[in-house]
Each structure stands twice: as C-alpha cells, then as structure tokens.
Amino acid sequence: MNLNQKRISAPRLVLPLLLLGVAGHGPEVMAQSPGTFTATVNMTTGRVQHTATLLPDGRVLIAGGNTACVIGSRCLRPDHAELYDPATGTFTATGSMSTGTFAEGGAVLLPDGKVLIAGVDITGTMASVEFYDPSTGEFNTAGKPATLTAVYSTALLNDGRVLLIGNSAAELYDPVSGTFSPVANWPRQDYWYPVVLAGGEVLLAPYDSLSGCEIYDPATGTFNLTGALGYFLGPPHRTLLLNGAVLFTGVSDGFGNVNRAKLYDPAAGIFASNGSMSAPRDLHSATLLPDGTVLVAGGAGQSGCMQPPLAGAEIYDPATSGFSTTGSLASARVAHTATLLNNGQVLITGGMAFTAGCQSYVGSSINGMSSAELYTPAVLVPAPVLFSTSGDGKGQGAIWHAQTGQIATADNPAAAGEALSMYTTSLANGGVIPPQVSIGGRLAQVLYFGASGYPGYNQVNFQVPNGVVPGLAVPVRLTYLSRSSNAISIGVQ
C-alpha cells in the first residue's frame, strides 16, 4: 500500500467526532472592515529589523532588532523580548535574550514549540544561537556554531533540522542532538537567502542575483545550479506560494528600488517576469494568506535616501498573476514584521518611519517604531484544528492506525515507523505545501495530505518518527503556513 498516493479510510468513530467541532480554538476577530489596517496598542519598546514568531498557543514572540541607531555608529538594542496576545490585544514583556542577539538571521519555530533565534552577539563578532521557551518565558543559549562568526539567514528544514547561513559558509543545527555541523561543499558566495520548497529542497538566492541560484538538497547534501533571478542589488522578498512557486518582489536594481516581480518555477528551474507592483518597494513585508494570495505592505519607495516609507499595500493573486491595491497602513513603515495570526488577521509591528541609505546622512538618528496594527483580509481562514475523542480538541486524539483503523490509544499505542492517519481543517485545496506534524516534539514524515472524502475536512497520513519518548499521552500538533493547531495526544510505545 503506497501511503504517499492513497487516502486511508477513517474508522466509523471519527466522523461524529468531527461534527462536534472544537470550541474556542483561536481568538475571535474584532469587527473590522475587510481589506483594512487598524492600529492596535503599542509594543513595550520601539523596534526595527526584529523578529516576530507565532507560538503554538497563538501568541507572537517579538524579539531582537534595534530600538535606536545613529547612522555610522553602533545601534542600541532592546534588552528584552515581548509577547503579543491576540486574545487581549496587548504586548507584555517576557525574558531577556541571553547574548543581546541582533537576530539578523531570523527566528524559526521548532517542532518542540521552542523558538530558535540566530544572528550575531552584541559585540558583533560572534555568531549567536539561542532558544526561547514559551513554557518558562526564558532564553537560553544553544551552543556555538563550529565555523560561523555570524548568522544572516535561517530555514527550518522538513526533517526538523535548521539551516544556518553565514557570509561564506553554512551549518546545520540538530535540535534533537543539540549539535552543529558544517555543510560540506557550500557554494562560495558572500550571502545566500533561502526558501524551503514544497518538496524539501532549498532554493538559495544570492545577493548578486546575476549569478545563478542554487538548489540544496538536505537529504543528499548536494547542490545544483538553477536559473538566475536577473539583476537585483540585494535580496528581493521571497514568498513560497501554495502552488509551490516562489514569488520575488521588489528591492533595488542599483539605480533605485523597483516594482518588478518574478516567479520561480521549481519544476522548470526558471524565473519569469510576473507583473509589477503598484509602487517600487524594498524592505517591505510579503505575507502568504491562507486563501493563496499575498499581502505586500509598506517598505521603502523608489529612492533609498532618507525618504518617507510607503503606507500603501497590495494583494498579489497567483490566479491572475497580478497585483491590486488594498487598504493603506495606519502608519507608513519600513523594515517591519508581518505575522499571520491564528484568526486569519495579520499583525504588523515596528519598523522605522524613514529610509536610511545614503552616506551623506551619516550621523542621523533612526528610531524603531513601537506602533502596531492589524490587517483584516477579505477572507478569514482560521488555523488548522485537530480532533479528539472527547470532541473538545483536548486529550486523546482521533488519530488511527493506518493499517487497522483503530484509534492509537494508551492501550493500543503507535510504534516508531508506523503510519497513522487523522483529519484536520484549513488546508488549501490543491495546495502543495505540506503541513508539519510533530509527535513528542519530533517532526514526523508526512506521507499524504489532501482530500478526506468529507467536505471541509482534510486527511493527513504521517509516520511516527524514531526517538519519540514512549508515553500514554504523547502530544501531537500540526503546523500549516506557520500556524499551529491545538495539541492532542496518542499512546506511543
């Protein structure tokens, strides 16, 4: 039986459980007009070039970045992180980062629910990797990379490891063993910017986009040259679409910021022009929405020299390969973050109110913005839901052994390597981006995802990973488009 191609029939018990639904998963959306931005409360401090990571419980961790800079001098960095709670609409301080990480390398949510944040330490001379633990509200260092002096970009791979990219080298961090290992034969290039494709390979776009991009296969450790993006000076924004293509938007061509967009086709290995935005942009946000469209907001306009940023926003629709304007930001901003929330809204935080990019402005000050706002899309799609035998989305999961159709309980536990099946909601019809399933904090291999035979419900088949600590109630969680489901449990032997 080929589970990669076949949907597994559910036991009779499961359908009634689904119809009960899961009450209270995700906050309610306050009344707001679709396609508009609405200001919300301020963060506890101003931030620019920070990270914003959606946690499994629906809160957002805001960390790193700068609070104030003098161009040509060292920047000031916030000494603490903070949490946004959509249920209350408030920001509250949480733990302080242990190394003063700038977090230029970004942040990723790990399968165990912790957040890995990477960059360079406060001295600017040493790579920094640390964890945030939502259960304690504290940061802890994760050890030091073997060869990197700084981390400029990160990517969570489909096998649960994290790719850490420096200026001319890269390492893999394994959260299970807590070890770093250099990536052999890393292509010589000052900077690479990664996109994990639907199939698990990584598209690496170079800073010098006239050079060809590379495809890195983590399973084999091999690299293959693919198409060239065309002339851009710096990294355009990169967004993986539901159909598996990658949308590149904005950045500079050496003479000014551009409004061009390009699309990478992984099957053909080529880039093609794909319409134009309504305005030139750089350091904007581009957020994949659950309906398959992309929200592009803010950023620097055509000039990169101390000009006010853009307040305008637009929607890219892959069905038409076109951009259309939507509501404007409540506050124009550049180098901000945009985070898709569990209720379908997008949280915009921080940034700065003008663009700094000219040597003649050395000595001018930049202050991070503390303001935040919410965007309400035309279509609100909530985060995925997993089902339990009690019908409340808690405790024993409605997850069955693929071979027998029996529920994987404490008395009938699952085993490492075994295929299990379950239902979920909110997966895009026809989308090729796979969900991620974690069991006991370890990432499972997804064997099938798609139609279940019941409208509104999607089936996911997955394999129990090795090394899961046995237990009567091992937690299971699904993550899709960076949004986590509720946690349920199964028995594992």
C-alpha positions, 0 to 999 in steps of 0.5 A: 500500500503506497501511503504517499498516493492513497487516502486511508479510510477513517474508522466509523468513530471519527466522523461524529467526532468531527461534527462536534467541532472544537470550541474556542480554538483561536481568538475571535476577530474584532469587527473590522472592515475587510481589506483594512489596517487598524492600529492596535496598542503599542509594543513595550519598546520601539523596534526595527529589523526584529523578529516576530514568531507565532507560538503554538498557543497563538501568541507572537514572540517579538524579539531582537532588532534595534530600538535606536541607531545613529547612522555610522555608529553602533545601534542600541538594542532592546534588552528584552523580548515581548509577547503579543496576545491576540486574545487581549490585544496587548504586548507584555514583556517576557525574558531577556535574550541571553547574548543581546542577539541582533537576530539578523538571521531570523527566528524559526519555530521548532517542532518542540514549540521552542523558538530558535533565534540566530544572528550575531552577539552584541559585540558583533563578532560572534555568531549567536544561537539561542532558544526561547521557551514559551513554557518558562518565558526564558532564553537560553543559549544553544551552543556555538556554531563550529565555523560561523562568526555570524548568522544572516539567514535561517530555514527550518528544514522538513526533517526538523533540522535548521539551516544556518547561513553565514557570509561564506559558509553554512551549518546545520543545527540538530535540535534533537542532538543539540549539535552543529555541523558544517555543510560540506561543499557550500557554494562560495558566495558572500550571502545566500537567502533561502526558501524551503520548497514544497518538496524539501529542497532549498532554493538559495538566492544570492545577493548578486542575483546575476549569478545563478541560484542554487538548489540544496538538497538536505537529504543528499547534501548536494547542490545544483545550479538553477536559473538566475533571478536577473539583476537585483542589488540585494535580496528581493522578498521571497514568498513560497506560494501554495502552488509551490512557486516562489514569488520575488518582489521588489528591492533595488536594481542599483539605480533605485528600488523597483516594482518588478516581480518574478516567479520561480518555477521549481519544476522548470528551474526558471524565473519569469517576469510576473507583473509589477507592483503598484509602487517600487518597494524594498524592505517591505513585508510579503505575507502568504494568506491562507486563501493563496494570495499575498499581502505586500505592505509598506517598505521603502519607495523608489529612492533609498535616501532618507525618504518617507516609507510607503503606507500603501499595500497590495494583494498579489493573486497567483490566479491572475498573476497580478497585483491590486491595491488594498487598504493603506497602513495606519502608519507608513513603515519600513523594515517591519514584521508581518505575522499571520495570526491564528484568526486569519488577521495579520499583525504588523509591528515596528519598523522605522518611519524613514529610509536610511541609505545614503552616506551623506546622512551619516550621523542621523538618528533612526528610531524603531517604531513601537506602533502596531496594527492589524490587517483584516483580509477579505477572507478569514481562514482560521488555523488548522484544528485537530480532533479528539475523542472527547470532541473538545480538541483536548486529550486523546486524539482521533488519530488511527492506525493506518493499517487497522483503523483503530484509534492509537490509544494508551492501550493500543499505542503507535510504534516508531515507523508506523503510519497513522492517519487523522483529519484536520481543517484549513488546508488549501485545496490543491495546495502543495505545501505540506503541513508539519506534524510533530509527535513528542516534539519530533517532526514526523514524515508526512506521507499524504495530505489532501482530500478526506472524502468529507467536505471541509475536512482534510486527511493527513497520513504521517509516520511516527518518527524514531526517538519519540519518548514512549508515553500514554499521552504523547502530544501531537500538533500540526503546523500549516503556513506557520500556524499551529493547531491545538495539541492532542495526544496518542499512546506511543510505545 
